[in-house]
Amino acid sequence: MDTGDRLLTPGEVAALFRVDPKTVTRWAAAGRIGSIRTPGGHRRFRESEVRALLEGEGMLDEAEGMERPNNAGPAAPTGPGPGPANAGMY
């Protein structure tokens, strides 16, 4: 078997990307990274594909750029109103 075809666990992929293993599983479920299922139902990832993603040659970077949150903060009130529901409680 070629070293590029080695299969990695979600934990190994997570360590490479410095994210939680659950994040890697969500990426796979969303189709952002390809995965293979073992007969026991566990996910495995081709090392060659993971390395390509790390080098910016795959679909993960493209999808991440579109889904980054807007850090503008919470929406400001648009008009006069009674204020927060818990105002005056303290």
C-alpha positions as CSV (number, residue, x, y, z in Angstrom):
1,M,0.0,0.0,0.0
2,D,1.3,3.5,-0.9
3,T,1.9,5.9,2.0
4,G,-0.4,8.4,0.3
5,D,-3.2,5.9,0.5
6,R,-2.8,5.4,4.3
7,L,-6.1,5.8,6.1
8,L,-6.3,8.2,9.0
9,T,-8.7,8.3,11.9
10,P,-10.8,11.5,12.7
11,G,-8.4,12.1,15.7
12,E,-5.3,12.0,13.5
13,V,-6.9,14.4,10.9
14,A,-8.1,16.6,13.8
15,A,-4.5,16.8,15.1
16,L,-3.2,17.9,11.7
17,F,-5.8,20.7,11.3
18,R,-5.7,21.5,15.1
19,V,-9.5,21.1,15.5
20,D,-11.7,18.8,17.6
21,P,-12.3,15.3,16.1
22,K,-16.1,16.1,16.1
23,T,-15.3,18.9,13.7
24,V,-13.7,16.5,11.2
25,T,-16.7,14.3,11.5
26,R,-19.0,17.3,10.7
27,W,-16.8,18.2,7.7
28,A,-17.2,14.6,6.4
29,A,-20.9,14.6,7.0
30,A,-21.2,17.9,5.1
31,G,-19.2,16.6,2.2
32,R,-16.3,19.0,2.8
33,I,-13.8,16.2,3.1
34,G,-14.0,12.7,1.7
35,S,-14.2,9.8,4.0
36,I,-14.4,6.0,3.9
37,R,-16.5,3.9,6.3
38,T,-15.1,0.8,7.9
39,P,-17.2,-2.3,8.2
40,G,-17.8,-1.2,11.8
41,G,-19.1,2.2,10.6
42,H,-16.1,4.3,11.6
43,R,-14.8,7.0,9.3
44,R,-11.4,7.0,7.8
45,F,-9.7,9.6,5.6
46,R,-7.2,9.1,2.8
47,E,-3.9,10.7,3.9
48,S,-3.2,12.0,0.4
49,E,-6.5,13.9,0.4
50,V,-5.9,15.3,3.9
51,R,-2.4,16.4,2.8
52,A,-3.8,18.1,-0.3
53,L,-6.4,19.9,1.9
54,L,-3.6,21.1,4.3
55,E,-1.7,22.5,1.3
56,G,-4.8,24.4,0.1
57,E,-5.6,22.2,-2.9
58,G,-9.0,20.9,-1.9
59,M,-12.6,21.7,-1.3
60,L,-12.3,22.4,2.5
61,D,-10.6,25.8,2.1
62,E,-13.2,26.9,-0.5
63,A,-16.1,26.0,1.7
64,E,-14.5,27.5,4.8
65,G,-14.1,30.9,3.2
66,M,-17.8,31.0,2.4
67,E,-19.0,30.0,5.9
68,R,-16.9,32.2,8.1
69,P,-19.1,34.1,10.6
70,N,-19.5,37.8,10.4
71,N,-18.0,39.1,13.7
72,A,-20.0,42.3,13.7
73,G,-21.7,41.4,17.0
74,P,-25.3,41.2,17.9
75,A,-27.9,43.3,16.0
76,A,-28.6,46.7,17.4
77,P,-32.2,47.6,18.3
78,T,-34.0,49.3,15.4
79,G,-36.4,51.6,17.2
80,P,-37.8,52.7,20.5
81,G,-39.0,50.0,22.8
82,P,-39.4,48.9,26.4
83,G,-35.8,47.7,26.7
84,P,-34.6,44.3,27.9
85,A,-37.2,42.1,29.4
86,N,-35.1,41.8,32.6
87,A,-34.5,45.5,33.0
88,G,-34.9,46.7,36.6
89,M,-34.8,43.2,38.1
90,Y,-31.6,44.0,40.1
